[in-house]
Structures are given as C-alpha cells and as structure tokens.
C-alpha cells in the first residue's frame, strides 16, 4: 500500500498527482509526544481512525527546522518534532459582518420604563460589532536605535543560518574536527595528517591542469591552459577530499555527485585528474630505503633471526570485469582465484612500511615472472636477503645478483617436517605475516572491494599505486 497522509484535508500520497517528493513519517512511540501529534492533527483514535505502522503524517506539516541531514545526505525527522502546519492554520478568520440598524429599529427597541418614564430601558441593547482582530492601529515609527538593534538581530540570525547550512554541506571543513570521520572517509589517521599532505601538494595542485582540459587544449599555450583551469567548480582541497572518498569508501560517482553538488562527469574528471597527479607526485618520492635506514629501523624480531632482510615480498590480486574478448579473458584469468584478475607485487621493509609497488599484470602471470618484470631485481644490492612465500621460486634469479632468499621449507620425501623445520616455518610465518597486513591495508580502500569495471582499467595502475603509497601515512604496522 502506497503511503499517504492521515491529516484531514491533506491529499498527499505517493500514488497521486499531489506527490511532490514528500516524505511520510510514523507516529512516535513516546506516549506524551504521540498525544501531542493526535491533538495537533485534530483526529481522535476510534473505530474510524486507528494508529498503526501504516498511519503516517507527510513532511508538509512540519517546519523546516524539524528535519536534519545525516552524514550520507539522507533527510530525517528529529525525534522531538511535532506537526504544526495544517490547512486550518493557514486560513485567515473571516471578518465579522457589521450589523446595520435603522433608526426605526433603534427606536422600536427602546421601551419606556414604567417607574421612571424619563429613562428608556434597553436603550443600550443594540449590538455593537466587536473590534476586528486585525484592526489597524497606528504604530509609532521606530527610533534610530531600535532600527539598529533590529538590524543587528537580523544579522545574527542570518549568520546562524549560514553556519547551519555550512554544517550540512558535504565538504572537508565539515569533518575537520572529527578525526574518526576523517579516517573513515579518507584513510588518514586524523585531519592534521590530511592537511599536512595537502599542504605538501598545494604548490602544484592549485595549478594542476584537469584531464579534460588537457585533452581539449593540448595544442594551446600552457598559460592559456592554466587560465582555463584556475576557476574550478570545487575548491582544490575539496577535490582532494572527493578523490579520497572515492578510494577509501568506494562511493559511486553518482553518490559523490549528489554529496558535493556537482555533475557525475565532473566527479569522473576529478578522479582521473587526481589519480594521475598523485601517481606522479607520490611516485616521485623515494620509498625504497637505503640499507643503513633499514638496519637503523629494523625491529628486534628481525635482528635476532634474519638481520640481513631487506624486503618482504608477496603478490596479491584484484578482481576485474570479464572482457568480451576470449583471448584477453584467457590472459587475465587467474586459475588460483578462478576469475579474471590483475596481479601486483608488494614489498615492505622489515619495519613495516611499503617500500616497493609493482605495476599490475594479468592474472595468469606467475610469481617468478612478475618478480623478473617488476624491476625489484635492479634495486636489490649484493648481500641483501629477501623473504617470501613458498610460491616464489626465484632463488635462481636472486643468486645471479648474490642475494639470499628465505622461504618456508618444503615438505621432504619423508612426508613430515622435522622439529627444526617446524620451528623455522613458524619463525618465518611470524615475520612474513606483516606483508599480508600491509596488503590488507591497501585493500581497505574499498574501491577494490568489488569487480573493477573496464571503464577503470585505464587508470587502475595509478589507483593501485596511490592506495599502496597512502598506507604509509597511516602509521607503522608494529
């Protein structure tokens, strides 16, 4: 049954032409508040009016301040709200008609008192019309001081209204005092970290050329491009915030367009622009630490077991939409996952920060092949030690550059592990688990939760690398 309003003289219903986007609200459970609702709508419960879950009052009977918006942009009714706007409250009372009395009627209504002939009884019984409630009285003009006071009050009310509207606006300024919500929407541990990263990017971010502008104006002088982009619809800091919301919570472009009050195409262009910009800016940072830095920050658990460890490697996969081409599908199909995927190599330093991020490759690639193509072999130094899982059969590749490999032992011909092998397996597992935790941090950017559509394949490499490098701003794993 379509919801409708139970207020007399109100025809609001979702199935009628009178529906203009109204919302319908149930009667409150609180008995005192419910009696107030019943009193205001002027309907007493009885055989013809029963209050149940389907009995509702539409939003047209509540004042604007009775509603509030949630963080997700949904309009809800406040708990203590009471309906006060009705058809009968907007009707003006009719002006009472003045009774006209002729002189003959006036004299006829006067009778002579028998005891006092000179006094006429009921002479004052003629009905005098009551003063109209809206009778115009002369209002003295306001003094200059009163006018100033009234103007001051009006300014204060307008300031409060502006502050209230700004508090409902979905922008970074709304969450700058709430570190939990900043972490929820952006992945940064607090607003101070978000602001520090933005300030580091600000000198180049404010003059950044948008993706669509670069495509349309790439033949024009660079100064003309910058002039064309210097007036964005959203502030640069809010564009950065929008992009982080897209990564962290995986909000759809339509959702972000509604939250920030822009078009979906604008959201798409902002995301592509910032993905490429941050890929370039964060990619230019030196995240591969020197051997001295690794030794200086190495935890005790590594010092006591494998002090030469330089990097811990592991591969991970993200799901991607099945392509229409069978040839392409066979290339990106992962037999391990049983779905089309993209595969990437992640390396972390013993202290826990991400120190290496490879490009994404097709899901059919092996761990050995991705290690050879990723470029990790070019930056390892002689005497380093690499820790990896059993699937990384890269000992021959590392031996060529005099680098050691540590992996859990394989099961021998006897079919059981020796006591030393069990101890070694447990030790390596306790150390290697940190790369799994680092990968989990990357996948907590919920844009990778579902299947990556083909529309994002062109920028998925940039998105993956940016998310991996942003995890280093979340603090150490240990």
N, C-alpha and C positions, 0 to 999 in steps of 0.2 A: 504494500500500500504506500502510495506516494505521501510524504509528509505534508501536512497542512497546518494552518494556524487555527487555534481554538478560540481566539479573541472575537467577540461579537463585532459585526460589521467589517471584519478583515477577510479578504478572499485570497490571501497568499497560499499558493500551493505549487509544488514542483511540476504538476501536470497541467496547470492553467496558464493562460496568456499573462496573468498577473505576476508570474515568476520573473523576477529581475535579478536573480543571484542571491536572494535572501537565504539566510541560514536559519535552521529550526532547532529550538532548544527545549529540553525536557524540564519538567518541574523539579525544583531542588528537593533533596531528601530531608533537609533540615525542616522540622515542622513549623517553626516560627517563620522562617523565610517563605515556606510554601503558603502559609496562611496570608502573608502579605501579597504574594502573587495572585492568589484567589481573590482577595479583596480588591486589588487594582484592576483586574480584568472584568470584575463585576459578574462573576458566574459562580453560583454555589453548587457544590457537588450534590448530585441526586440521581434519580432514575434516568434523566436525560443528559447528564454530564458526569462522566466518571474519569478520574485521573489515573492514567496508566503510562506505560512506556511509550505509547504512540501519541499521547497528548502533548502537544508542543506549542510554543509561542515563537513567532518569527522575529527576526532581528530588527524589523521596522519599529518595534515597540520598545526598543532600548536606546538610550542615548549613546553617543559615540564613545564617551569615557568608560562605558561598561565593557568594552572589548579590549583585548590586548593581543599582541602578536608573539608567537613563540620564536625561538632561535631559527626554526626551519621555515618561518614565514607564514605559519598557519594562524588564522584568526580564531580566537576562542573567547568565550564569555567568562567574565570574572565571577568568582563564587558568590559574592555578596550582591550581585546585580539584581535589580528589580525593574520590571517593565513599567514605564511611566508615560509612554507616548501612545495615545489612542485617538480614535476619530472624535470621540466626545470631548476630549481635552482641547482639541484644536478649534471646536465650534464656538463662536462668539455668542454670548447670550443676546436674545432679541431685546430691542429697546421697547420698554412698556409703552403702550399706546396712551396718549393723553385723552382723558375723558372730557368731552365738550359739554358744558352745561349751559342751557339757555336761561335767559332772565326769568321766563315764566316758570321753568322747573325749579329755579332757585327760590322764587317767592312761594311756590307751592309747597316746598319742603320746609318752609318756616311756619311753625304754628305758634299761636299766641298762648302764653302761659296764663291759665285761669286766675292764679293767685297774684301774679304780677303782670298785668297787661302790657306794661311798658317793656317787658323782657320777652324776646322771641326765643322759644325753645327750639333746640336742634338747628339753630342758625349755623352752627359750625359743623354740621353733619355732612356737608358737601365733601366728596372725596377729592383730596389733593394728590396729584400724581407724585410718587416718590422720586427723589433725585436719581438720575441715571448713574449707574456705577462708573461709566466712562465720561462723566461730565467734565468738561474742560475748565480747569481752574487756572487762574493767572499764575504763572511760575516766575518768580523774580529771576532776573539774569544772574549767571554765575560771576563771581568776582574773579579777578586775575589769579589770585592764589588758589581758588577752587579749581579753576581750569588747569593750572599747572599740576595740581595734585591728581586730578582725573587723568591727565596725560601720562603722569608718572606711573600710575596704577596700570594703565593700558600697556605701557612699555614693558612693565614687569610681567604681565600676563602673556604678552607676545614672546618674551624671552623664554618663559616656562614652556610655551607651546613649541617653540623651535627646539629647545633642549629635549622635549619629549619625542618629537619627530626624529631628531638625530639619534636618540637612543634606540629607536625602532629600525633605523636604517642598517642594512647588512653591509658593513664595511669594517676595515681593520680597527678603526677608532672605537668601535663598539665593544671590542674584546680586549683592548689593551690593558685593562685592569684585572683580567681573569686569565691566569696562566693555564688553568686546566682546559678552558675552551680554546685558547691559542694552541695548546698541544694537540687538542682534538682535531682542529681544522687544518693545522699546518705541519705538525710533526716536530716543531721546535719545542724545547722544554719550557720556554716562557717567552713573554713579549720582548724582554731585553735581548735575548738571542736573536729573535726575528729582526728587531730593529738594528742590531749590530751588523747582521748580514746584509740587510737592505742598505745601510749607510755605506758599507764597503762597495756595493754595486751601484749606488746612486750616481756617482760622477758619469758613468757611461750609460746607465739605464735611462736617465732623463732624456738623452739624445739618441736613444735607440731607434732604429728605423723599423717600422712594422713590416710584417711579412707581405701583406697585400700591397702596401705602398712600395716596397722594394720591387715587387713583380711588375707593378704598373709604371713605375718611374725609374727603372734601372738605366734607361738611356739618358736621363736628365742629370744635370749637375748635382753633386752631393748636397750643396747648400739648399737647393730647391727642395730636395727630399726632406731635409731636416725641417725646413719651414712648414712643409705639408704635414709633418707628424708632430709638431710641437704643441698641438692643441688636441690631446686625446680626450675621449669621452669620459674615461675613468682616470683618476689620479694614478700616477705610476706605482705608488705603494699599494693601492687597491688592486691594480693589475697583478702585482706580485702575489698579493693575498689570494686573489681569484685563482691563479695558477696553482698555488699550493693546496687550495681546497680541492681542485680537480685531481691532483696527485694523491693527497692524503686520504680523502674520503671517497674518491671515485665518483663525485657528483656528475650527473649527466649535464651536457651543455645546456639543455632546456631548463634544468633546475637552476644552474648558475645564472642564466639569462634573467630568470624571474627574480632571483635573490638580489642581483646587482642592478636591475633595472636597465639592461641593455639587450640588444638582439642576440639571437643564437649565433649568427655569423660573426658578430663582434667577439663573443666568447671563443669561438673557434680560432679566430685570427690571433687573439691574445695568447692562447695556449701554444699555438705553433711558434709564435714570435719568442715567447719566454723559454720554450723548450730549447730552441736553437741558441738563444742568448746565454742561458745558464750552462748549456753543454760546452759552449766556447769558454765562458768565464771560469767555471769550476774546473773544466778540463785543463785549463792553463795552470792550475795550482799543482804544486809538486807534492803528490800524496805518497809517492814511493820514498820511504825514509832511508837515510844512509845507514850503513852498518853500525856506526857509532851511536846513532839515535836509537836503533833497535836494541843494542846492548844496554844503553842507558835506561830505557823504559821497560826492559824485559821483566816480567813477573817472576817471583821465586820458583813457582812450579815449573817453569821452563829452565831456569838456571840449574835446578837440581837434576834435571833429566836430559833435556836436549838444548844445551846453551847455544848451539850454533844455528838454531832455527831462524830463518829469515822471513819466511812466508808460509801460511797455511792455505792450501788451495782446495777448492771444491767447485763443482758445477751445479747449476740449477736450471730449471725450465719453466717457462710460462706458456699458457695455452693461447693458441691463435686460431682465428676463424679458418674453417676448411676452405681452401681455394677451389675455384671451379675447374682449374687445370689439373688433370690427373698427374701429369709429370711433376708439377710443382708440389702437389699433395704428397707424392711419394718421397720428395726430397725433405719436406719439413715434418713428415710423420715420424713420431718417436715410438719405437717398439717398447721402450721402458714405460712410457706414460700411456701408450695406446691411443694417442691423439696427436694432431698436428701441434707442434710446439716450436718455440725459439729457445735456444740454449746459450747460456753465458757462463764464463769462468770468473769466479770471485776469489780474490786473495786478501787475507788480513795479516797484519803484523802480530807478533806474539802478544803485544799489549792490547789488541782487540780492534783497532781502527781499520777501516777498509783502506788497503794500500794498492790494490790493483783491480781494475774493472775492464773486462774484455768487451768487444762488440758482441752482439747477438748473432748466433749462427743457426742454421737449420737444425731441426730436432734430430735428424738422422746421424749427425756427426758424432764421432767417438770422443772420449775424454782425452785420449792421446793426441788425436788430430787437432782438437781445439786448443790444447796446450801448445802445440807446434805453431799454429797460425795466430795465436793471440798476441805474441810478442813478449811474453813473460821470460822466455829464454834469453832474450837480448839484454835484459836488465839485471839478471842474476849474476853474482860475482863468484869467482873461484873460492871454494871453501864454504859456501853457503849450504844450508840444509833446508830442504823443502819437505813439509809434512802434508800428506794427502791420504785419501781413502784407498781401498784395495783396487778399485776400478781404474786407477791412474797407473797404467803400465808404461811409465815414462822414464824408467831407470836408465835405458839406453840413451835417451835424449839428454838427460842430465849428466851422465858420465862423460859425455863428449866435452862438457864445459867444466868438469871437475866439481860438480855439485852433487851432494848426497840426497838420497830420498828415504824418508821414513814412512812406512805404511804398516797397518796391522798385519801380522803374519798370516799366511795361507795355511789351510788345513793340510797336514802332511799325509804320506801314504798310510800311516797307522790309523787315520780316521779320527784321531783325538789330539787335543792340544796338550803339550807338556805344561808343567807348572810355571816354568819361565815364560812360555808363550802366552799363557793366560794373563800373567802379570803384565807382560809387555802390551798385550791387547788392551787391557784396562787402562794402563797409563796413557797410551796414545789416544784412546777414546776420550779420556777426561780432558786432554789438551785440544784435540781436534774438534770437540763439540762446539767450541767458540765460533768457528766459521759457520756452523749451522745457525747459531744465534744471530750472527751478522746478516745472514741471508734472510732470516725471519724478519729482521728489522726492515730490510728492503721491501719485503712483500707485505709489510704492514701499511705500505702505501697502496690503498685499496683500488687504485686504478688497474692493478694486476690481478684483482680477485677473480674476475670473470674471464671470458674469452676475448682476446684483443681483436677488434674488428679490422677488416682490411683497410678501412679508412685511416687507421692509425699506424699502419705498417711503415709509412714513410718517415715517421718521427719516433718510432718505438725505441730505436737505438739511443736517441737523445734522452727520452723519458727514463729509460732504464739506468743510464749512466748518471743522470741528475739525481734520481732517487737514491742510488747507491752512495753518491758523494754527500748527499744531505744527511745521511745517517751519522756521519762523523760529527755533526753538530748536536747530536743527542747525548753526548757524554760517553765515557768509557764503558765497555762491556763489563769490566771487572769492578 
